Amino acid sequence: MIGMFLPEVYEERDGILYIDGASTVKLAEEFDTPLYVISENRIRENFRRLKEALTRNYGKVRIYYSAKANTNLSILSILRSEGAYIDAVSPGEVYIALKAGFPPGKILFTGTSVRDDELKFLVDSNVTVNVDSLSELRRLLRISKPKTISVRVNPEVGAGHHAHVITAGRNSKFGIYEDMVIEAYRTSKYSGVERFGIHMHIGSGILNIEPFIHASERLLDIAGRIHRELSIDFDFVDFGGGLGVPYKPEEEPLNIDLYAGKLTDLFKRKLEEHDLGEPALCIEPGRYIVCDACILLTRVNTVKVTPYRKFVGVDAGFNTLARPVMYGAYHHILVANRMNAEVEERYDVAGPICESGDLLAKDRPLPRICEGDLLAILNAGAYGYSMSSQYNSRPRCAEVLVKDGRYFPVRSRETFEDLLRGQNLPPWLK
């Protein structure tokens, strides 16, 4: 049974897993596997829940969707219709957001190790740049004199579900420390910049509210110092993303009302303490909005029993979903075509990639698996397709959007021809 772990858009009917009213078995038969399946209703629910919790306590709120989690055009279009802004970390994400219909004024670029030609593209695109270093700031000001600049602060507080996703603190490559932040704003103001924001991002996949609040207090105190010393007012204060979601059935979800209440209370108190006016309160969720709105369907090709292990061989590997091998991440797995089957065995769920580390799950309790079974890998909407690759010369899979039983292929499955796209032989090898 599905139980309380999954949102209401998932249900079991006659032993079959349905997502947003669509049968996973039917989708797999029609579009083949591996296949990412995205629920439109769940994306809208997640966004609205977060927005309502924040605006209940403070009127000027911007939710910047962290596009790196998933840049599918349909997802961006859904969020644009909900009033979202975009947090982009590459010129490519800016380009995609513009193609999805976001106006430049609703896009904030936060990059690191940014090239001069990329800065020129951002200036020409009229998006706001959130600078990550004094080097980047100086190069940006040589290229142009933007009306608005934001600075990414390292508040020296970091958190996250894995060391690779902690994005603040003394070991992080991201952000500018407090004394250099003062220099960055002074340089910007004297160069003619008229409007300012301030930003931080401490990590990803956080389920504990306290690191957010501690870092947010540091950021607001730094903003207060900048205001006092440089007479700078802020149009917005951006607290970054990192809101986590439960990947395991026993994990408790983030209490979003408690998070919103504590953040907005702190925000209003610090605005008054430092005489900061009424800037917009901004956050940058990605995972929270799309993670549980998507599953990865994969077909069982092989069941292999050795003297030491029981392997379930499926057609999705770390080329399709990189998180398990990259972060040791847990993704819950259901047998989508036999939802009522009882757990009987423990398996390693292995992909087709020629690497020993290509395991989507290890020693996982599952029903007795048969060749041809359809597995659903949950919470695959964030950093699933966006991290996928053509490793081992395997074409990337398709994506389907579902809503109230309707479905539409929103990304085509790649072909062998796509593996050669962009390659050219020099004349002497022809």
C-alpha positions in Angstrom: 0.0 0.0 0.0 1.1 3.6 -0.6 0.4 4.8 3.0 1.1 8.3 4.2 4.5 8.7 2.5 3.2 9.8 -0.8 1.1 12.8 -1.7 -2.6 12.5 -2.7 -1.8 12.6 -6.4 -0.4 9.1 -6.1 -2.9 6.2 -5.6 -3.2 2.5 -6.0 -6.0 1.1 -8.1 -6.3 -2.7 -8.5 -2.7 -3.2 -7.6 -1.5 -0.5 -10.1 0.3 2.7 -9.2 -1.4 5.8 -10.6 0.1 9.3 -10.6 -2.2 12.3 -11.0 -4.9 10.0 -12.4 -2.7 8.3 -14.9 -1.8 4.6 -14.8 2.0 4.1 -14.6 1.6 0.8 -16.4 -0.1 2.4 -19.3 2.4 5.2 -19.5 5.3 2.8 -19.5 3.7 0.7 -22.3 3.0 3.8 -24.4 6.3 5.7 -23.9 8.7 2.9 -22.9 11.1 3.0 -20.0 13.1 4.6 -18.4 10.5 7.3 -18.2 10.2 10.4 -16.0 6.5 11.2 -15.1 5.7 14.6 -13.7 2.5 15.6 -11.9 1.3 19.1 -12.7 -1.1 19.2 -9.8 1.6 18.4 -7.3 3.9 21.1 -8.5 1.1 23.7 -8.2 0.2 22.4 -4.7 3.8 22.6 -3.5 4.2 26.1 -4.8 0.9 27.4 -3.4 1.5 25.9 0.0 4.8 27.7 0.3 3.6 31.0 -1.0 0.5 31.0 1.2 2.6 30.2 4.3 5.0 33.1 3.6 2.5 35.8 2.5 0.3 35.0 5.5 3.0 36.8 7.6 4.6 39.3 5.2 3.1 41.0 2.1 6.1 41.4 -0.2 7.3 37.9 -1.0 9.0 36.6 -4.1 9.5 32.8 -4.7 12.4 32.3 -7.1 12.2 28.7 -8.4 15.7 27.2 -8.5 15.8 26.1 -12.1 18.8 23.8 -11.7 16.5 21.3 -10.0 14.6 20.7 -13.2 14.5 23.0 -16.3 11.8 21.2 -18.3 9.9 23.9 -20.2 6.5 22.6 -19.0 7.6 22.9 -15.4 8.8 26.4 -15.9 5.5 27.3 -17.7 3.5 25.9 -14.8 5.5 28.0 -12.3 5.3 31.1 -14.4 1.5 30.8 -14.4 1.7 30.6 -10.6 3.6 33.8 -10.3 7.1 32.4 -9.6 10.4 34.1 -10.3 13.5 32.3 -11.5 16.8 31.6 -9.8 19.3 30.7 -12.6 22.8 29.5 -12.0 24.0 29.5 -15.7 23.5 31.5 -18.8 21.7 28.4 -20.2 19.2 28.5 -17.5 18.6 32.2 -18.2 18.1 31.4 -21.9 15.6 28.6 -21.1 13.7 30.8 -18.6 13.4 33.5 -21.2 12.1 30.9 -23.7 9.6 29.8 -21.1 8.2 33.3 -21.0 9.7 34.8 -17.9 10.4 38.5 -18.2 14.0 39.5 -17.5 12.9 41.4 -14.4 11.8 38.1 -12.8 15.1 36.3 -13.3 18.0 36.5 -10.8 21.4 35.0 -11.9 23.6 33.6 -9.2 26.7 32.0 -10.7 30.3 31.2 -9.7 33.4 31.3 -11.8 31.5 33.3 -14.4 33.2 34.1 -17.7 33.3 37.6 -19.2 31.3 36.6 -22.3 28.7 35.1 -19.9 28.5 38.4 -18.0 28.0 40.2 -21.3 25.1 37.8 -22.2 23.5 38.5 -18.8 23.8 42.2 -19.2 22.4 42.0 -22.7 19.5 39.9 -21.4 18.7 42.5 -18.7 18.6 40.1 -15.8 19.8 40.9 -12.3 23.2 39.5 -11.4 24.0 38.3 -7.9 27.8 38.5 -7.8 29.8 35.8 -6.0 33.2 37.4 -5.8 34.9 40.8 -6.0 36.6 39.6 -9.2 33.2 39.0 -10.8 31.9 42.3 -9.6 34.8 44.3 -11.1 34.6 42.5 -14.4 30.8 43.1 -14.5 31.3 46.8 -13.8 33.8 47.0 -16.7 31.3 45.5 -19.1 28.4 47.5 -18.0 26.9 49.7 -15.2 23.7 47.7 -14.3 21.0 49.6 -12.4 20.6 46.7 -9.9 23.3 44.5 -8.3 23.0 41.9 -5.6 25.8 40.3 -3.6 26.0 36.7 -2.4 27.1 36.7 1.2 28.8 33.7 2.9 27.2 33.9 6.4 29.7 31.3 7.6 26.8 28.9 8.4 26.3 25.9 6.2 24.0 22.9 6.1 22.8 20.2 3.8 22.1 16.5 3.3 25.6 15.8 2.0 29.0 17.5 2.1 28.8 18.2 -1.7 25.6 20.4 -1.3 26.7 22.6 1.7 27.2 26.0 0.1 28.3 28.2 2.9 30.8 28.1 5.7 34.6 28.2 5.8 35.2 25.4 3.3 32.7 26.6 0.7 33.7 28.1 -2.7 30.5 30.2 -2.7 29.8 33.7 -1.5 31.7 36.7 -0.1 32.7 37.2 3.6 31.4 40.1 5.6 34.3 42.6 5.3 34.6 42.0 1.5 30.9 42.4 1.2 31.2 46.0 2.5 33.8 46.6 -0.2 31.6 45.1 -2.9 28.7 47.4 -2.1 30.9 50.4 -1.7 32.4 49.7 -5.2 29.0 49.2 -6.7 27.5 52.4 -5.2 30.5 54.5 -6.3 30.2 53.0 -9.8 26.7 54.3 -10.2 24.6 51.3 -9.3 21.2 52.5 -8.0 19.4 49.5 -6.7 20.6 46.7 -4.5 19.7 43.2 -3.2 21.5 40.9 -0.8 21.6 37.1 -0.9 22.8 33.9 0.7 22.4 30.2 0.2 23.6 27.8 2.8 23.0 24.4 1.4 20.4 21.9 0.0 18.0 19.3 1.3 17.7 20.8 4.8 15.0 19.5 7.1 16.1 21.3 10.2 14.8 24.9 10.5 17.5 26.2 12.9 20.4 26.5 10.4 18.1 28.6 8.2 17.2 30.9 11.0 20.7 31.3 12.4 22.1 32.1 8.9 19.2 34.5 8.2 19.9 36.4 11.3 23.6 36.8 10.2 22.5 38.0 6.8 20.1 40.6 8.1 22.7 41.9 10.6 25.2 42.2 7.7 22.5 44.1 5.7 22.0 46.4 8.7 25.8 47.2 8.8 25.8 47.9 5.0 22.8 50.3 5.5 24.5 52.1 8.4 27.9 52.5 6.8 27.0 53.1 3.2 23.4 54.4 3.4 22.3 51.7 1.1 18.6 50.5 1.0 17.7 47.1 -0.2 15.0 46.3 -2.8 15.1 42.6 -1.7 16.7 40.2 0.8 17.1 36.7 -0.6 17.5 33.9 1.9 18.3 31.3 -0.8 16.9 27.8 -1.1 17.6 24.5 0.5 14.2 23.4 1.8 14.4 19.7 2.1 11.9 16.9 1.5 11.6 13.5 3.1 13.1 10.7 0.9 12.6 7.9 3.3 9.1 6.9 4.7 10.2 7.4 8.3 11.5 11.0 7.7 9.3 13.8 8.8 8.6 16.6 6.3 9.7 20.1 6.9 7.1 22.0 8.9 6.6 24.8 6.3 4.3 26.9 8.5 6.8 26.9 11.3 9.6 27.7 8.9 7.6 30.6 7.3 6.5 31.9 10.7 10.0 31.9 12.2 11.6 33.4 9.1 9.1 36.2 8.6 9.1 37.0 12.4 12.9 37.3 12.3 12.7 39.3 9.1 10.2 41.9 10.4 12.1 42.2 13.7 15.4 42.8 12.0 14.0 45.2 9.5 12.8 47.4 12.3 16.0 47.0 14.3 18.2 48.1 11.4 15.7 50.5 9.8 15.8 48.6 6.6 12.4 49.6 5.3 10.2 47.1 3.5 12.3 45.1 1.0 10.9 42.0 -0.7 11.5 38.7 1.2 12.8 36.2 -1.3 13.5 32.5 -1.2 14.8 30.1 -3.8 13.2 26.6 -3.5 13.8 24.0 -6.2 13.7 20.5 -4.6 10.7 21.4 -2.4 8.5 22.3 -5.4 9.3 19.5 -7.9 10.9 16.6 -6.0 7.9 14.6 -5.0 6.0 15.6 -8.1 7.9 13.2 -10.3 8.7 9.5 -10.4 11.1 7.5 -12.6 9.6 4.4 -14.1 12.1 1.6 -15.0 11.6 -2.0 -16.3 13.2 -5.1 -14.8 15.3 -6.8 -17.4 17.1 -9.3 -15.3 16.9 -11.1 -11.9 20.3 -12.4 -11.0 21.1 -14.5 -7.9 24.7 -15.0 -6.9 26.1 -16.9 -3.9 26.3 -13.6 -2.2 23.7 -11.1 -3.5 20.4 -10.9 -5.3 20.4 -8.3 -8.1 17.4 -6.7 -9.9 18.7 -5.4 -13.2 16.7 -2.5 -14.6 17.0 -0.3 -17.6 17.7 2.9 -15.6 21.2 3.5 -14.3 23.1 6.4 -12.9 23.1 7.9 -16.4 19.3 8.3 -15.8 19.4 9.1 -12.0 22.7 10.2 -10.6 21.8 11.0 -7.1 22.3 7.5 -5.5 25.9 7.1 -6.8 26.8 10.8 -6.4 25.4 11.4 -2.9 24.6 7.9 -1.6 21.0 9.2 -1.8 18.0 7.0 -0.9 15.1 6.9 -3.2 12.1 4.8 -2.2 11.1 2.1 -4.8 7.6 0.6 -5.4 6.6 -2.2 -7.7 4.2 -0.2 -9.8 2.4 -3.1 -11.4 2.0 -5.1 -8.2 1.4 -2.6 -5.5 -0.3 -5.1 -3.2 2.5 -7.6 -3.2 4.1 -8.3 0.2 7.8 -7.6 0.9 9.7 -10.9 0.7 13.3 -10.4 -0.4 16.2 -8.0 -0.2 17.7 -6.9 -3.5 20.4 -4.7 -5.0 18.7 -2.7 -7.8 21.3 -2.3 -10.5 21.4 -0.4 -13.7 22.8 -1.2 -17.1 25.9 1.0 -16.9 29.3 -0.7 -17.0 30.4 0.5 -13.6 30.3 -1.5 -10.3 28.8 1.6 -8.6 25.7 1.6 -10.8 23.3 0.8 -8.0 20.0 2.6 -7.5 19.4 0.8 -4.2 21.4 -1.6 -2.1 20.0 -4.4 0.1 16.5 -3.0 -0.4 13.4 -4.8 1.0 11.0 -5.5 -1.9 8.4 -8.0 -3.0 9.7 -10.9 -5.0 10.7 -9.3 -8.3 10.1 -10.9 -11.7 11.5 -10.0 -15.1 9.2 -7.5 -16.7 8.0 -5.9 -13.5 7.7 -2.1 -13.5 9.5 -0.2 -10.7 8.7 3.3 -9.7 11.5 5.3 -8.2 10.1 8.1 -6.1 11.1 11.7 -5.5 12.8 11.9 -8.8 11.8 15.4 -9.9 14.7 17.3 -8.4 18.2 16.7 -9.9 16.9 13.6 -11.8 16.7 14.4 -15.5 18.8 17.6 -15.0 21.7 15.4 -14.0 21.2 12.7 -16.5 23.8 12.0 -19.2 24.6 9.9 -22.3 27.3 7.9 -20.5 28.0 4.5 -22.0 26.4 6.0 -25.2 22.9 5.6 -23.9 20.3 8.1 -25.2 18.5 10.1 -22.5 15.0 9.1 -21.6 11.6 10.8 -22.2 9.5 12.9 -19.9 5.7 12.9 -19.6 3.5 15.5 -17.9 0.2 14.3 -16.3 -2.7 16.2 -14.9 -6.1 14.7 -13.8 -5.6 11.6 -15.9 -4.5 13.4 -19.1 -0.9 13.1 -20.2 1.5 14.5 -22.8 5.1 13.8 -23.7 7.0 17.0 -22.8 10.4 15.7 -23.8 11.1 13.1 -26.5 13.3 10.1 -25.9 16.7 10.5 -27.6 17.8 8.2 -30.4 21.1 6.8 -31.4 21.4 9.7 -33.9 21.3 12.1 -31.0 24.5 10.5 -29.7 26.3 11.8 -32.7 24.7 15.3 -32.8 27.4 18.0 -33.0 30.2 15.6 -33.8 32.3 16.1 -37.0 35.2 14.1 -38.5 38.2 16.0 -39.7 39.0 15.6 -43.4 42.0 13.4 -42.8 39.9 10.8 -41.1 37.2 10.5 -43.7 
